């Protein structure tokens, strides 16, 4: 390198340092500084934007190290140590940092220790390494300095992008989708839940099969083909083709199994519809407090943890209105921004509980930095399963931790909003009243005289209909009520 080149490099480094210092001051609240406006007239905005787009900035406050030394040592022995990397392509810096903090919470839920988080300003992801070759090398330096063994990218990587980035950083690279799938695999407990997660994992893995060296391109036939013997496609089949075929066969079997489980779920749902039991589906962003709210409303005893995706298996519980009318409350899987489409497809049968519900109880975390963003993400998933038109009540949870201004903003921006706290019980009476008012009610008005020996019909009228008047006469019980079509047919012979 010549002296001229060295001087130019030094000038570039000094300029980059000044720009990053100015940006850091702005992020630390520099606008409140009385000297902040000095010298802005000579500032070249275009150069600043270019530098910002190329910058790979660190996001503070992501470390999940624990204070208990013994627990930290245990985690370092057992868990992965990860560095997060994200790209800021649109929106504000605060939104980009919130997204990376959510990724940190996901990584922690999966059992990792988050060491560092990086954000790069780019218009579009690099088609080769996602970050770009220069920034990928900077990320490798951070990985080495922090002693990390995994990089988690806040986005979905293509197969070639993942391979290229691994080749640069020299450690395992996973993307946001793979991380969420791993959490689902850890938390699924029911037979249906495990099958749905495995299906989503295999659909994600299929286009990403890769070989190490030449092991996947070797040909194998007969009993050499991984012990397959009869049923393999013969001596022309390579190992990667064999693995791909096995995965496709497993996917087909899982789809058949889930279809059979869906039949059982549909039968139970149809039974509730025949009996005209209204249904309320609890939906919302992950960790918004859906299970806590279900426990408060019904005493369900569902597992509650301060983790993302703690609940994956659907829980249905019975509740009653103040008038004694029964209805069901269903706890569903939580949603998240950019929920992998494989999961939406695999969990479609579970999410149909929300699509078929009479009322959606949409739980929002009022203490989250971006509750409006959570609402938008949930509405996107509901639209995918055709539940976007259902009657919706928004329950802003964690009111004891939320900023009053945020609560007021959410109330003004959305109809049918209840401010509640599942932990303290605040606002639950108001929420229950809103749910009762939203439940569908019988619409056919009848005037009947029911003989005393048909007390079962009178009991059914009270349970399934809205009794307007009731009078005991020598001939029997005279009632006027609003009933469903089925009950109207049964009462036809007793009409006055």
C-alpha positions as CSV (number, residue, x, y, z in Angstrom):
1,X,0.0,0.0,0.0
2,X,1.4,3.5,-0.9
3,X,1.6,6.4,1.5
4,X,-1.3,8.1,-0.4
5,X,-3.5,5.0,0.0
6,X,-2.7,4.7,3.7
7,X,-3.5,8.4,4.3
8,X,-6.8,8.0,2.4
9,X,-7.7,4.9,4.5
10,X,-6.9,6.8,7.8
11,X,-9.1,9.7,6.7
12,X,-11.9,7.3,5.9
13,X,-11.6,5.6,9.3
14,X,-11.6,8.9,11.1
15,X,-14.7,10.1,9.2
16,X,-16.4,6.8,9.9
17,X,-15.6,7.2,13.6
18,X,-17.0,10.8,13.7
19,X,-20.2,9.7,12.0
20,X,-20.8,6.8,14.4
21,X,-20.0,9.0,17.4
22,X,-22.6,11.5,16.1
23,X,-25.2,8.8,15.6
24,X,-24.5,7.4,19.0
25,X,-25.0,10.8,20.5
26,X,-28.3,11.1,18.7
27,X,-29.5,7.8,20.0
28,X,-28.5,8.7,23.6
29,X,-30.8,11.7,23.6
30,X,-28.6,14.4,22.1
31,X,-31.6,16.5,20.9
32,X,-32.0,17.6,24.5
33,X,-28.5,19.0,24.5
34,X,-28.5,22.8,23.9
35,X,-25.4,22.5,21.7
36,X,-26.9,19.8,19.6
37,X,-28.0,22.0,16.7
38,X,-24.5,23.5,16.3
39,X,-22.8,22.7,13.0
40,X,-25.7,21.0,11.4
41,X,-25.7,23.3,8.3
42,X,-22.4,21.9,7.2
43,X,-23.5,18.3,7.6
44,X,-23.9,16.3,4.4
45,X,-27.1,14.3,4.8
46,X,-26.5,12.1,1.8
47,X,-23.1,10.9,3.1
48,X,-24.7,10.2,6.5
49,X,-27.4,8.1,4.9
50,X,-24.9,6.1,2.9
51,X,-22.8,5.5,6.0
52,X,-25.9,4.5,7.9
53,X,-26.9,2.0,5.3
54,X,-23.4,0.4,5.4
55,X,-23.1,0.4,9.2
56,X,-23.3,-2.7,11.3
57,X,-24.3,-1.3,14.7
58,X,-24.5,-3.1,18.0
59,X,-27.8,-3.2,19.9
60,X,-27.4,-2.7,23.6
61,X,-29.3,-4.5,26.3
62,X,-29.5,-8.0,24.7
63,X,-27.3,-10.0,27.1
64,X,-29.2,-12.7,28.9
65,X,-26.4,-13.6,31.3
66,X,-27.7,-14.5,34.8
67,X,-26.5,-13.0,38.1
68,X,-26.2,-16.3,39.9
69,X,-22.7,-17.4,39.1
70,X,-23.4,-21.1,39.5
71,X,-26.4,-20.9,37.1
72,X,-24.2,-19.0,34.6
73,X,-21.6,-21.7,34.7
74,X,-24.3,-24.3,34.3
75,X,-25.7,-22.5,31.3
76,X,-22.3,-22.1,29.7
77,X,-21.8,-25.8,30.0
78,X,-25.1,-26.9,28.6
79,X,-26.4,-24.1,26.3
80,X,-25.4,-22.5,23.0
81,X,-23.8,-19.1,23.0
82,X,-25.2,-17.0,20.2
83,X,-24.7,-13.7,18.4
84,X,-27.7,-12.1,16.7
85,X,-27.6,-10.4,13.3
86,X,-30.4,-8.4,11.7
87,X,-31.0,-6.2,8.7
88,X,-32.9,-2.9,9.0
89,X,-34.6,-2.5,5.6
90,X,-37.6,-0.4,6.5
91,X,-39.3,1.3,9.4
92,X,-37.5,3.1,12.3
93,X,-34.4,2.1,14.2
94,X,-36.5,1.6,17.3
95,X,-38.7,-1.0,15.4
96,X,-35.5,-2.7,14.1
97,X,-34.1,-2.9,17.6
98,X,-37.4,-4.2,19.1
99,X,-37.3,-7.0,16.4
100,X,-33.8,-8.0,17.5
101,X,-34.8,-7.9,21.2
102,X,-37.7,-10.2,20.3
103,X,-35.2,-12.5,18.6
104,X,-33.1,-12.4,21.8
105,X,-36.2,-13.5,23.8
106,X,-36.8,-16.3,21.3
107,X,-33.2,-17.5,21.5
108,X,-33.3,-17.4,25.3
109,X,-36.6,-19.4,25.3
110,X,-34.8,-22.0,23.1
111,X,-32.1,-22.3,25.8
112,X,-29.3,-20.1,24.5
113,X,-27.2,-17.4,26.0
114,X,-27.3,-14.2,23.9
115,X,-23.9,-12.5,23.9
116,X,-24.2,-9.7,21.3
117,X,-26.6,-8.3,18.7
118,X,-25.8,-6.5,15.5
119,X,-28.0,-4.5,13.1
120,X,-27.0,-3.5,9.5
121,X,-28.8,-0.8,7.5
122,X,-29.4,-2.1,4.0
123,X,-32.0,-1.5,1.3
124,X,-32.2,-5.3,0.6
125,X,-30.5,-8.4,2.0
126,X,-27.4,-9.4,0.1
127,X,-28.3,-12.4,-2.2
128,X,-25.0,-14.1,-1.4
129,X,-24.3,-13.8,2.4
130,X,-27.4,-11.9,3.5
131,X,-25.2,-9.2,5.2
132,X,-22.7,-8.7,2.4
133,X,-19.2,-10.1,2.4
134,X,-17.5,-7.2,4.3
135,X,-20.1,-7.2,7.1
136,X,-20.1,-11.0,7.3
137,X,-16.3,-10.7,8.0
138,X,-17.0,-8.1,10.7
139,X,-19.6,-10.5,12.2
140,X,-17.0,-13.3,12.2
141,X,-14.7,-11.0,14.3
142,X,-17.5,-10.4,16.8
143,X,-18.1,-14.2,17.0
144,X,-14.5,-14.8,17.7
145,X,-14.2,-12.0,20.3
146,X,-17.4,-13.2,22.1
147,X,-16.6,-16.9,22.0
148,X,-19.9,-17.7,20.3
149,X,-20.7,-21.0,18.7
150,X,-23.9,-19.9,16.8
151,X,-25.2,-17.0,14.8
152,X,-28.9,-16.4,14.7
153,X,-30.2,-14.2,11.8
154,X,-33.4,-12.1,12.2
155,X,-34.9,-13.2,8.9
156,X,-35.4,-16.3,6.7
157,X,-32.2,-17.4,4.9
158,X,-32.1,-19.1,1.6
159,X,-30.1,-22.4,1.5
160,X,-27.2,-20.8,-0.4
161,X,-27.2,-17.7,1.9
162,X,-26.9,-19.9,5.0
163,X,-24.0,-21.9,3.5
164,X,-22.2,-18.8,2.3
165,X,-22.5,-17.1,5.7
166,X,-21.4,-20.2,7.5
167,X,-18.3,-20.4,5.3
168,X,-17.4,-16.9,6.4
169,X,-18.2,-16.9,10.1
170,X,-17.1,-20.5,10.6
171,X,-19.8,-21.4,13.1
172,X,-23.3,-22.7,12.8
173,X,-25.9,-20.3,11.3
174,X,-29.6,-20.6,11.8
175,X,-32.4,-18.2,10.9
176,X,-35.5,-16.9,12.7
177,X,-37.7,-19.6,11.2
178,X,-35.4,-22.5,12.4
179,X,-35.3,-20.9,15.9
180,X,-39.1,-20.8,16.2
181,X,-39.4,-24.3,14.9
182,X,-36.9,-25.5,17.6
183,X,-39.0,-23.8,20.3
184,X,-42.2,-25.4,19.0
185,X,-40.4,-28.8,19.0
186,X,-39.4,-28.3,22.7
187,X,-42.8,-27.2,23.9
188,X,-45.2,-29.5,21.9
189,X,-46.7,-32.1,24.3
190,X,-49.8,-33.6,22.7
191,X,-49.7,-36.1,19.9
192,X,-51.2,-33.7,17.4
193,X,-48.9,-30.8,18.5
194,X,-45.8,-33.0,18.0
195,X,-47.0,-34.2,14.6
196,X,-47.7,-30.6,13.5
197,X,-44.2,-29.4,14.6
198,X,-42.5,-32.3,12.9
199,X,-44.4,-31.6,9.7
200,X,-43.3,-28.0,9.8
201,X,-39.7,-28.9,10.5
202,X,-39.5,-31.4,7.6
203,X,-41.1,-28.9,5.2
204,X,-38.5,-26.3,6.2
205,X,-35.6,-28.9,6.0
206,X,-36.5,-30.4,2.6
207,X,-35.2,-27.6,0.3
208,X,-32.2,-27.1,2.7
209,X,-30.7,-30.6,2.5
210,X,-27.0,-30.3,2.0
211,X,-24.0,-32.7,2.0
212,X,-20.6,-32.5,3.6
213,X,-17.9,-33.1,1.1
214,X,-18.9,-35.7,-1.4
215,X,-20.8,-37.9,1.0
216,X,-24.2,-36.8,-0.3
217,X,-23.4,-37.2,-4.0
218,X,-22.3,-40.9,-3.9
219,X,-24.5,-43.4,-5.5
220,X,-25.9,-46.3,-3.6
221,X,-28.2,-49.2,-4.6
222,X,-29.6,-52.3,-3.1
223,X,-28.7,-52.8,0.5
224,X,-25.9,-50.2,0.3
225,X,-28.5,-47.5,0.2
226,X,-28.6,-46.8,4.0
227,X,-29.9,-50.3,4.6
228,X,-32.9,-49.7,2.5
229,X,-32.7,-52.8,0.3
230,X,-35.9,-53.6,-1.5
231,X,-37.8,-50.4,-2.2
232,X,-34.9,-48.1,-3.0
233,X,-34.8,-46.7,-6.5
234,X,-31.8,-48.7,-7.6
235,X,-28.1,-48.0,-8.2
236,X,-28.6,-44.6,-9.7
237,X,-30.0,-43.0,-6.5
238,X,-27.7,-40.7,-4.6
239,X,-27.8,-40.3,-0.8
240,X,-29.3,-36.8,-0.9
241,X,-32.0,-38.2,-3.3
242,X,-32.7,-41.0,-0.9
243,X,-32.9,-38.6,2.1
244,X,-35.2,-36.3,0.1
245,X,-37.5,-39.3,-0.7
246,X,-37.6,-40.4,2.9
247,X,-38.6,-36.9,4.0
248,X,-41.4,-36.7,1.4
249,X,-42.7,-40.1,2.6
250,X,-42.7,-38.9,6.2
251,X,-44.4,-35.7,5.3
252,X,-47.1,-37.6,3.5
253,X,-47.7,-39.9,6.6
254,X,-47.8,-36.9,9.0
255,X,-50.4,-35.2,6.8
256,X,-52.5,-38.3,6.9
257,X,-52.2,-38.5,10.7
258,X,-53.0,-34.9,11.2
259,X,-56.0,-35.2,8.9
260,X,-57.3,-38.1,11.1
261,X,-56.7,-36.0,14.3
262,X,-58.6,-33.1,12.6
263,X,-61.6,-35.3,12.2
264,X,-61.7,-35.9,15.9
265,X,-61.4,-32.2,16.6
266,X,-64.1,-31.4,14.0
267,X,-66.5,-33.9,15.7
268,X,-66.1,-32.3,19.1
269,X,-66.6,-28.8,17.6
270,X,-69.7,-30.0,15.7
271,X,-71.1,-31.4,18.9
272,X,-70.8,-28.0,20.5
273,X,-72.5,-26.4,17.6
274,X,-75.4,-28.9,17.6
275,X,-75.9,-28.0,21.2
276,X,-75.6,-24.3,20.4
277,X,-72.8,-23.6,22.8
278,X,-71.2,-20.3,21.8
279,X,-67.4,-20.3,21.5
280,X,-64.8,-17.7,22.4
281,X,-61.2,-18.2,21.0
282,X,-58.4,-16.5,22.9
283,X,-55.8,-15.3,20.3
284,X,-52.9,-13.0,20.5
285,X,-49.2,-12.4,20.3
286,X,-47.0,-15.0,22.1
287,X,-46.4,-14.2,25.8
288,X,-49.2,-11.7,25.9
289,X,-50.8,-13.5,28.8
290,X,-53.5,-15.6,27.1
291,X,-53.1,-18.7,29.3
292,X,-53.1,-16.5,32.5
293,X,-56.3,-14.8,31.4
294,X,-57.9,-18.2,30.6
295,X,-56.9,-19.4,34.1
296,X,-58.4,-16.2,35.7
297,X,-61.7,-16.5,33.7
298,X,-62.3,-20.3,34.2
299,X,-59.8,-21.7,36.7
300,X,-58.4,-23.9,33.9
301,X,-55.0,-24.5,35.5
302,X,-53.2,-24.1,32.2
303,X,-49.4,-23.9,32.2
304,X,-48.2,-20.3,32.6
305,X,-44.6,-19.3,32.0
306,X,-42.9,-16.0,31.1
307,X,-41.6,-17.5,27.9
308,X,-42.5,-17.2,24.2
309,X,-44.6,-20.1,22.9
310,X,-45.2,-21.7,26.3
311,X,-48.6,-22.8,25.0
312,X,-48.8,-24.9,21.9
313,X,-51.6,-27.4,22.6
314,X,-55.2,-26.1,22.4
315,X,-57.1,-26.0,25.7
316,X,-61.0,-25.8,25.7
317,X,-62.7,-24.8,29.0
318,X,-66.4,-24.3,29.9
319,X,-67.7,-21.0,31.3
320,X,-71.1,-19.5,32.0
321,X,-72.6,-16.1,31.6
322,X,-74.2,-14.3,34.6
323,X,-77.5,-15.6,33.3
324,X,-76.3,-19.2,33.3
325,X,-75.8,-19.6,29.6
326,X,-72.8,-21.9,28.8
327,X,-70.0,-21.0,26.4
328,X,-66.5,-22.3,25.7
329,X,-63.2,-20.5,26.0
330,X,-60.3,-21.9,23.8
331,X,-56.7,-21.1,24.4
332,X,-54.8,-21.1,21.1
333,X,-51.1,-21.0,20.1
334,X,-49.5,-17.6,20.2
335,X,-48.6,-15.7,17.1
336,X,-45.4,-13.8,16.3
337,X,-44.2,-11.3,13.7
338,X,-43.4,-13.2,10.5
339,X,-44.7,-16.5,11.8
340,X,-43.2,-19.1,9.5
341,X,-45.6,-20.1,6.8
342,X,-44.7,-23.8,7.5
343,X,-46.1,-23.4,11.0
344,X,-49.3,-21.6,9.8
345,X,-49.9,-24.5,7.4
346,X,-49.1,-27.3,9.9
347,X,-51.2,-25.7,12.7
348,X,-54.1,-24.8,10.4
349,X,-56.3,-27.4,12.0
350,X,-55.6,-25.9,15.4
351,X,-56.0,-22.3,14.2
352,X,-59.4,-23.3,12.8
353,X,-60.7,-23.1,16.4
354,X,-60.2,-19.3,15.9
355,X,-61.8,-19.3,12.5
356,X,-64.9,-21.1,13.7
357,X,-65.3,-19.1,17.0
358,X,-68.2,-16.8,17.5
359,X,-66.0,-14.3,19.3
360,X,-62.3,-13.6,19.2
361,X,-60.7,-12.5,22.5
362,X,-57.6,-10.8,21.3
363,X,-55.1,-10.4,24.1
364,X,-52.5,-7.7,23.7
365,X,-49.4,-7.1,25.9
366,X,-49.9,-3.5,27.0
367,X,-46.4,-3.3,28.5
368,X,-44.7,-4.3,25.2
369,X,-42.7,-1.5,23.4
370,X,-44.8,-1.9,20.2
371,X,-48.3,-3.2,21.0
372,X,-49.7,-1.9,17.8
373,X,-47.2,-3.9,15.9
374,X,-48.3,-7.0,17.8
375,X,-52.0,-6.3,16.8
376,X,-51.0,-6.0,13.1
377,X,-49.0,-9.3,13.2
378,X,-52.0,-11.2,14.8
379,X,-54.4,-9.8,12.3
380,X,-52.2,-11.0,9.4
381,X,-52.2,-14.6,10.7
382,X,-56.0,-14.5,11.4
383,X,-56.5,-13.3,7.8
384,X,-54.5,-16.4,6.6
385,X,-56.8,-18.8,8.4
386,X,-59.9,-16.8,7.3
387,X,-60.8,-15.6,10.8
388,X,-60.3,-11.9,10.1
389,X,-64.0,-11.1,9.9
390,X,-65.0,-12.6,13.3
391,X,-66.3,-10.4,16.1
392,X,-63.3,-9.2,18.1
393,X,-62.8,-8.0,21.6
394,X,-59.3,-6.6,22.4
395,X,-58.1,-7.2,26.0
396,X,-55.1,-5.1,26.7
397,X,-53.3,-7.2,29.4
398,X,-50.6,-6.4,31.9
399,X,-52.2,-3.1,32.7
400,X,-50.4,-3.0,36.0
401,X,-47.1,-2.7,34.1
402,X,-48.2,-0.6,31.1
403,X,-47.8,3.1,30.5
404,X,-51.2,4.8,31.0
405,X,-50.6,6.9,27.8
406,X,-50.2,3.6,25.8
407,X,-53.4,2.2,27.3
408,X,-55.3,5.4,26.4
409,X,-53.9,5.3,22.9
410,X,-55.0,1.7,22.4
411,X,-58.5,2.4,23.7
412,X,-58.9,5.3,21.3
413,X,-57.5,3.4,18.3
414,X,-59.6,0.2,18.6
415,X,-63.3,-0.5,19.2
416,X,-64.3,-2.9,22.0
417,X,-61.2,-2.6,24.2
418,X,-61.0,-3.8,27.8
419,X,-58.0,-2.8,30.0
420,X,-57.2,-5.8,32.2
421,X,-54.5,-7.4,34.3
422,X,-54.6,-11.2,34.6
423,X,-52.1,-10.9,37.5
424,X,-54.1,-8.5,39.7
425,X,-57.6,-9.1,38.4
426,X,-58.1,-5.6,37.3
427,X,-60.9,-5.1,34.7
428,X,-62.0,-8.7,34.5
429,X,-65.6,-7.9,35.4
430,X,-65.8,-5.4,32.6
431,X,-64.2,-7.9,30.2
432,X,-66.6,-10.7,31.2
433,X,-69.6,-8.3,30.5
434,X,-68.2,-7.4,27.1
435,X,-67.8,-11.2,26.2
436,X,-71.4,-11.9,27.3
437,X,-72.7,-9.0,25.3
438,X,-70.8,-10.2,22.2
439,X,-72.0,-13.8,22.3
440,X,-74.7,-14.7,19.7
441,X,-78.2,-14.8,21.1
442,X,-81.3,-16.6,20.0
443,X,-83.5,-14.6,17.6
444,X,-86.8,-16.5,17.1
445,X,-89.5,-15.3,19.5
446,X,-92.0,-17.9,20.8
447,X,-95.0,-17.9,23.1
448,X,-95.6,-21.4,24.4
449,X,-97.6,-23.3,27.1
450,X,-95.5,-26.2,28.3
451,X,-97.2,-28.9,30.4
452,X,-95.8,-29.5,33.8
453,X,-94.7,-33.0,32.9
454,X,-92.3,-31.5,30.3
455,X,-90.2,-29.7,32.8
456,X,-87.2,-30.7,30.7
457,X,-88.3,-28.3,28.0
458,X,-88.6,-25.5,30.5
459,X,-85.1,-26.2,31.7
460,X,-83.8,-26.3,28.1
461,X,-85.5,-22.9,27.4
462,X,-83.7,-21.4,30.3
463,X,-80.3,-22.9,29.3
464,X,-80.4,-22.3,25.5
465,X,-82.8,-19.4,25.0
466,X,-83.6,-16.0,26.4
467,X,-86.7,-16.2,28.6
468,X,-88.6,-12.9,28.5
469,X,-91.7,-13.8,30.6
470,X,-92.7,-16.9,32.7
471,X,-96.1,-17.6,34.3
472,X,-97.4,-20.7,36.0
473,X,-101.0,-21.5,35.1
474,X,-103.3,-24.5,35.9
475,X,-102.5,-26.0,32.4
476,X,-98.7,-25.6,32.6
477,X,-95.9,-23.0,32.3
478,X,-96.6,-20.1,29.9
479,X,-93.4,-18.6,28.5
480,X,-92.4,-16.1,26.0
481,X,-88.7,-16.4,24.9
482,X,-86.2,-16.1,22.1
483,X,-84.9,-19.4,20.9
484,X,-82.8,-21.0,18.2
485,X,-84.2,-22.7,15.1
486,X,-83.7,-26.2,16.5
487,X,-85.5,-25.4,19.8
488,X,-88.3,-23.6,17.9
489,X,-89.0,-26.8,16.0
490,X,-89.2,-28.8,19.3
491,X,-91.6,-26.3,20.8
492,X,-93.9,-26.0,17.8
493,X,-96.6,-28.2,19.2
494,X,-96.9,-26.1,22.4
495,X,-97.3,-22.7,20.7
496,X,-100.1,-20.6,22.0
